[in-house]
Amino acid sequence: MTDEDELIARLEVHRDMIGWLIMELSKEGIQAKRTTGNNPKGDILIVNQQDVPRVKQLLRNFHIEFNG
């Protein structure tokens, strides 16, 4: 595998993970969308700022679930 292949594989995993997370947030009634242009604030925009604490808790739960 070339260096480029490894980079592409990592980016594909990242892309798919962001898509999965946006879908999971949607299931929880949280509106989120992808950012573009290498936004320095991150890859996901939480539409309603009041949802941010809930999103942080969901992320903690996912981390525990998938990383032990």
SVG drawing of the C-alpha trace seen along z (x, -y; Angstrom):
<svg xmlns="http://www.w3.org/2000/svg" viewBox="-36 -28 40 30">
<polyline fill="none" stroke="black" stroke-width="0.4" points="0.0,0.0 1.4,-3.4 1.4,-6.5 -1.3,-8.0 -3.5,-4.8 -3.1,-5.0 -4.1,-8.7 -7.1,-8.0 -8.2,-5.1 -7.9,-7.4 -9.9,-10.1 -12.6,-7.6 -12.9,-6.4 -13.1,-10.0 -15.8,-10.9 -17.9,-7.8 -17.6,-8.4 -18.8,-12.0 -21.8,-10.8 -22.6,-8.1 -22.4,-10.6 -24.7,-13.1 -27.2,-10.3 -27.0,-9.3 -27.6,-12.9 -30.6,-13.1 -32.1,-10.0 -31.9,-12.0 -33.7,-14.9 -30.5,-17.0 -30.0,-19.0 -26.4,-18.9 -24.6,-19.3 -21.2,-18.9 -19.0,-21.9 -16.9,-22.7 -13.7,-24.4 -11.6,-22.8 -13.6,-24.8 -11.2,-25.5 -14.2,-25.0 -14.7,-21.4 -16.4,-19.0 -19.9,-19.2 -22.1,-22.2 -24.7,-21.8 -27.6,-23.9 -29.2,-24.6 -26.7,-25.8 -28.9,-24.6 -28.2,-21.0 -24.5,-21.3 -24.5,-19.9 -26.6,-17.0 -24.2,-16.3 -21.2,-16.4 -22.9,-13.8 -23.8,-11.6 -20.1,-11.8 -19.0,-10.7 -21.5,-7.8 -20.2,-6.7 -16.6,-6.9 -17.4,-4.6 -19.5,-2.3 -16.9,-1.9 -13.6,-2.3 -14.5,-0.8"/>
</svg>
